Amino acid sequence: MGRNPGPRPGWSSTGGALILFSDGVTEARNGADRSLYGDERLRRLVAGLFDLPAVAMAEAIRLAALAFTGGRLSDDIVVLVMKVPHTRRTASG
């Protein structure tokens, strides 16, 4: 599974997400110039997805990698997203 060397995952009262993915996502190759989808492209994509439900986030990642390859995958793509919802603090705590 791929791992993001950026900020460490964590949970807070503002919610959070854990995204696991196979190397088929970041190593997906563009048909035109054979470039890789890569970690940085995935980070930029994920940064805009946090308002989506977990299922929609996973599907958006899968579809982005598929579109990048022109619909021709050379490896499997597995994406798992787990989210912790925002919690509301009450006056008592």
HELIX and SHEET records of a PDB file:
HELIX    1   1 ASP A   23  THR A   26  1                                   4    
HELIX    2   2 GLY A   38  ALA A   47  1                                  10    
HELIX    3   3 ALA A   54  PHE A   68  1                                  15    
SHEET    1   A 2 GLY A  16  PHE A  21  0                                        
SHEET    2   A 2 VAL A  79  VAL A  84 -1                                        
END                                                                             
